Amino acid sequence: MAHTEWLTVPDFADRLGVTASDVRELLREGALVSVRRGERNTVQLPADFIVDVEGAPHVLGTLRGTLTVLRDAHMSDEAALDWLLADEPELGCSPLAALRAGQRAPVRRIAQTLL
C-alpha cells in the first residue's frame, strides 16, 4: 500500500475550503468515510479524497457512489477504507488511485464482486 496522507476533519475542511461542520455532514450523509487513528485517536480521512477541479478543491466525485457499493457489500468504514487504499492487482493500483484517474467503472465492477 502506498503512503497515505491522513487529515483530521478540521485539516480536511481547510483543504476543501469548507467548515469542519460541512465535512461532518458529508460523513453523516455517506459521501465520505473516515476512521479513528493516530496517537489522539482522532477522526481522519485520506487527503486523496480531495481533487482539483478547474483550480478549486472538491471531494472526488465518484467516491460517494463507490462507498454506496461498498456499504451494500456490508463493509464497515474501516474495511472500505482499507479496500480503497490497498493495491488491487486487476487495476494495477489502489481503487482510490483508479478513481482519481477516472476509472470509475472498473473500480465499481470489482467492488460489486464483493457483494
N, C-alpha and C positions, 0 to 999 in steps of 0.2 A: 504494500500500500504506500503510495507516495505521501510525502509530508503534507499534512493538512493544517492550514492556519485556522485556529478557532477564535471566535469573537464572543464576548459576553453580549447580552441583549443591548446594554447602552452603547457599546462599541459598534455592534451591527447596525443599530439605529443611526449612529453618527455617520457611518459609511454610506448608508442608504439615504441620508438626508431627511429622516423622519424622527418621530419621538419613540422612546422606549415603549410607551403605551401602544403605539401603532404596531410595533413588532410583536408585542404580547398578543394583540388582537389577531394578527396574521397566524401566530402559533395556535390560538384558540380555534380559528377558522379552519385549520389544517393546511394552510398554504405554505407553512414552514414546519420544520421538525427540529427539535433540539434535544440535548442530553445534559445532564449534570456532570461536570467534570472539573478537574483541577484541584488544587490544594484547598480552595474555599468552597468546593462543590457548587459552583455557580452554573446557571443555565447558559449553555454556549451553543453556537451554530457555526458551521463551516463558512468561512469568508467567501468560498467559491459559489455560494448561493446567490451572490451579488454579481451581476454582469453589467457591462456598459452598453447602453442602448442610445445611439445618437448623442454621445457625450454625457449622458446622465446615468447614474446608478439605478438599477432596477433589480427586483427579485427575478431570478431565472424563470422565464415564462412557462416552461414545460415542467417545472418542479411540482406544482400543485397536482396536476393530473397523474404524474408518476407516483406521487405519495398516495393518491387515492387507490391506485392499483395495488401498491404495497400493503396498504391498510386492508384492502379487500382480501389480501392473502393472509390476513391476521398477523401481520408483522407489528411488533412493538416499535416505538420510535427509535429505540437504540438499535434494534435489528435492521430497521430501514436505513438508518444512517450507516451502519456497518456495510450493508449491501451497496449503498450508493458510492461509498468511498473505496471499496475493495476492487482490486483488478478483476475484470471479467474477461476470461480468455476469448470468448466469442467476439467481444468488442475490441480487444487489444488495448483496453484502458479501463478505467473505472466507469461505471454507469454515469456518475456525475460529470466526468470529463466528456463522455459521449454526448450527454445532454447539452453541455456548454458548446459542443462542436456542431450542434444542430441535428443529432442523430436520435431524435425522439422515438421514431417507430421501432428501430432495433432494440432500444432500451426497454420500451414497454412490452415488446414481444417476449423478451427474456423475463421481464417481471411477471408477465401473465403465466409463464410456466411454473411460477411459484405457487399459484392458486391450488 
